[in-house]
């Protein structure tokens, strides 16, 4: 007997994946990936020290029936830092990007630090955001485990950051061979992330990280009025599931879903399950 597939799985498999285009907005000095030419717009925001290619599998799958954009935050990848060295500055940069491309009623997806930026944008620009997806979101970062603050320890934290980058440079000959469409797992995604982190400006990263822990959403979360999905990796130790469930309780009407077998990067570690959860949410709302 042949296995049956859900409607979401059939939609995911029913169209050829679109090409992913590497683009750059010169006026804003922002590099981004784009996939799909029709359908509702989706804007994807990565976390601290990460990169736009983290969303590769999501772009390939959602781009079949959405216009998808994955940005490099200022200070990351192909985007110049400029003055956007805070959560507020990053939110302004994303808003400027959406305005420049004429994007409205977007599905805004924010991972880790990108979730904190997404919340700020949803609160400031309700005209811009139609749906909100928060993935292992580092919102109210002061509630994260104590080891998440290691980079903030005076002198010692700076040394740890520089050592982490040095380790990433040593691993680059191996990690740069890992394809973006690697199929998921834990080891290969970790190697790939370490490689990217190693080439970013450490001073800019450090300022942004300090801003993340200084930004608190708190009671303002109750003012988010758009349909919201909170996603948590089953084994995430950086943003534990309890933090994500708290977030879902504080945002009116928010839904919560846990991705089985994922750590802190479910879109990269369990790409198919992640997109199935996104499609189910969008279909239900």
C-alpha positions in Angstrom: 0.0 0.0 0.0 1.4 3.4 -1.0 1.9 5.9 1.7 -0.6 8.8 1.7 0.6 12.5 1.9 -1.1 15.4 3.5 -2.4 18.3 1.4 0.5 20.4 2.6 3.0 17.8 1.5 1.3 17.5 -1.9 1.4 21.3 -2.4 5.1 21.2 -1.4 5.9 18.6 -4.1 3.4 19.6 -6.8 5.5 22.4 -8.4 9.1 22.6 -9.5 11.2 24.7 -7.1 12.0 28.2 -8.4 15.5 29.5 -9.0 17.1 31.4 -6.1 18.5 34.7 -7.2 21.3 36.5 -5.4 20.5 40.2 -5.4 21.7 43.5 -3.9 20.0 46.7 -3.2 22.8 49.2 -3.8 21.1 52.2 -2.3 20.5 50.4 1.0 23.7 48.3 0.8 21.7 45.2 1.5 22.3 41.8 -0.1 19.4 39.4 -0.4 18.1 36.2 -2.0 14.9 36.1 -3.9 12.7 33.1 -5.0 9.3 33.0 -6.6 7.5 35.6 -8.8 3.9 35.3 -7.7 1.9 35.0 -4.5 2.0 36.8 -1.2 5.4 38.3 -0.2 7.5 36.6 2.5 10.4 38.3 4.2 12.9 36.1 6.2 15.2 37.5 8.9 18.1 35.4 10.2 19.6 35.5 13.7 22.8 37.0 15.1 26.0 35.9 13.3 23.9 34.0 10.7 23.3 34.6 7.0 20.6 34.7 4.4 21.5 31.3 3.0 20.2 29.8 6.2 16.7 30.0 4.6 17.7 28.2 1.4 15.4 25.2 1.7 12.5 27.5 2.8 13.1 29.7 -0.2 13.0 26.7 -2.5 9.8 25.3 -1.0 7.7 28.4 -0.3 9.0 30.1 -3.5 6.7 27.8 -5.5 3.7 29.9 -4.6 5.1 33.0 -2.7 7.4 35.8 -3.5 10.2 35.2 -1.0 13.0 37.4 0.2 15.8 36.5 2.6 18.0 39.4 3.8 21.5 39.6 5.1 21.2 41.9 8.1 23.5 44.9 8.2 26.9 43.7 9.5 26.3 40.2 8.2 27.1 38.6 4.9 26.8 41.0 2.0 25.2 43.9 3.8 27.2 46.8 5.2 26.8 47.6 8.9 26.5 51.4 8.6 24.6 52.8 11.6 22.3 49.8 11.9 24.2 48.3 14.9 21.1 47.9 17.2 17.8 46.1 17.1 16.0 49.4 16.4 18.5 50.1 13.5 18.0 46.6 12.1 14.2 47.1 12.2 14.5 50.4 10.4 16.7 48.8 7.7 14.2 46.0 7.1 11.3 48.5 6.9 13.3 50.6 4.3 14.0 47.4 2.3 10.3 46.5 2.2 9.3 50.1 1.3 11.9 50.2 -1.5 10.5 47.0 -3.0 6.9 48.0 -2.5 6.2 45.0 -0.2 3.0 45.2 1.9 1.0 42.7 4.0 4.1 40.5 4.2 4.6 37.2 6.0 7.5 38.3 8.3 9.6 35.4 9.5 12.2 36.1 12.2 14.7 33.6 13.6 16.5 34.1 16.9 17.6 37.7 17.0 15.7 38.2 13.8 12.6 37.4 15.9 13.3 40.4 18.1 13.7 42.6 15.0 10.4 41.2 13.6 8.5 42.0 16.7 9.8 45.6 16.7 8.8 45.9 13.1 5.3 44.4 13.7 4.8 46.9 16.6 6.0 49.9 14.6 4.6 49.2 11.2 1.3 47.3 11.5 0.6 48.4 7.9 3.6 46.4 6.7 3.1 43.0 8.4 0.2 40.7 7.6 1.5 37.5 9.3 4.2 37.0 11.9 6.4 33.8 12.3 8.8 33.8 15.2 11.3 30.9 15.1 13.2 30.2 18.3 13.0 33.9 18.8 15.4 35.6 21.2 12.8 38.1 22.5 13.4 39.4 26.0 16.9 37.9 25.7 17.6 38.6 29.4 15.4 35.5 30.1 17.7 33.2 28.0 20.0 30.8 29.9 23.0 32.4 31.6 25.5 30.9 29.1 23.9 32.9 26.3 25.5 36.0 27.9 29.0 34.7 27.5 29.9 37.3 24.8 28.8 40.1 27.1 31.3 39.3 29.9 33.8 42.3 29.9 37.1 41.4 28.2 36.5 37.6 28.4 33.4 37.7 26.1 35.3 39.6 23.4 38.1 36.9 23.6 35.5 34.1 23.2 34.0 35.8 20.2 37.4 36.1 18.5 38.3 32.5 19.3 35.0 31.3 17.9 35.7 33.2 14.7 39.3 31.7 14.6 37.8 28.2 14.9 35.4 29.0 12.1 38.3 30.1 9.8 40.1 26.8 10.5 37.0 24.9 9.5 36.3 26.8 6.4 38.1 24.4 4.0 35.5 21.8 5.0 32.4 23.8 5.8 32.4 25.8 2.5 31.9 22.5 0.7 28.6 21.9 2.4 25.8 22.7 -0.1 23.0 25.0 0.8 20.5 22.2 0.0 22.1 19.7 2.4 19.0 18.0 3.6 19.1 18.9 7.3 20.7 17.3 10.3 22.8 18.8 13.0 26.5 18.6 12.1 26.6 20.0 8.6 24.4 23.0 9.5 26.6 23.8 12.5 29.8 23.7 10.4 28.2 25.9 7.8 27.1 28.5 10.4 30.5 28.6 12.0 32.2 29.2 8.7 30.0 32.3 8.0 30.4 33.7 11.5 34.2 33.7 11.1 34.2 36.4 8.4 31.9 39.0 10.0 33.2 42.2 11.6 33.5 41.3 15.3 33.1 44.8 16.6 29.8 45.3 14.8 28.6 41.8 15.9 29.4 42.7 19.5 27.5 46.0 19.5 24.4 44.3 18.0 24.6 41.5 20.6 24.6 44.0 23.4 21.6 45.7 21.9 19.7 42.4 21.7 20.1 41.9 25.5 19.2 45.5 26.2 15.9 45.3 24.2 12.8 44.1 26.0 9.4 43.6 24.5 7.6 42.7 27.7 4.0 44.0 27.9 4.2 45.4 24.4 3.8 41.9 23.0 0.1 42.3 23.8 -0.2 44.9 21.1 0.6 42.6 18.3 -2.6 42.1 16.4 -1.6 40.0 13.3 -1.9 36.2 13.1 1.3 34.9 14.8 3.0 31.5 14.8 5.7 30.7 17.4 8.0 27.9 16.3 10.4 26.1 18.7 13.0 23.4 18.0 12.5 20.4 20.2 16.0 20.4 21.6 16.8 24.1 21.5 19.0 25.0 24.6 19.7 28.6 23.6 16.0 29.6 23.4 14.3 26.8 25.4 10.8 25.7 24.5 9.6 27.3 27.7 10.7 30.7 26.4 8.8 30.2 23.2 5.7 29.0 24.9 5.8 32.1 27.1 6.0 34.2 23.9 2.9 32.4 22.5 1.0 33.1 25.6 1.8 36.9 25.6 0.9 37.5 21.9 -2.9 37.5 21.5 -4.1 34.5 19.5 -0.6 33.2 18.8 -0.2 29.6 17.8 2.7 27.4 19.0 4.3 24.5 17.2 7.4 22.4 18.1 9.6 21.0 15.3 10.6 17.4 16.3 14.3 16.7 16.2 15.4 20.3 15.7 17.8 22.4 17.8 18.0 26.2 17.4 17.7 26.3 13.6 14.7 24.2 12.5 14.6 25.7 9.0 18.1 24.4 8.4 18.0 21.2 10.5 14.5 19.9 9.7 13.6 21.9 6.5 10.7 19.8 5.3 8.9 19.7 8.7 9.5 23.4 9.1 7.9 24.4 5.8 5.0 22.0 6.5 4.3 23.9 9.8 4.5 27.3 8.0 2.1 26.1 5.3 -0.4 24.7 7.8 -0.3 28.1 9.7 -0.9 30.2 6.5 -3.7 27.9 5.3 -5.5 28.1 8.7 -5.3 31.9 8.9 
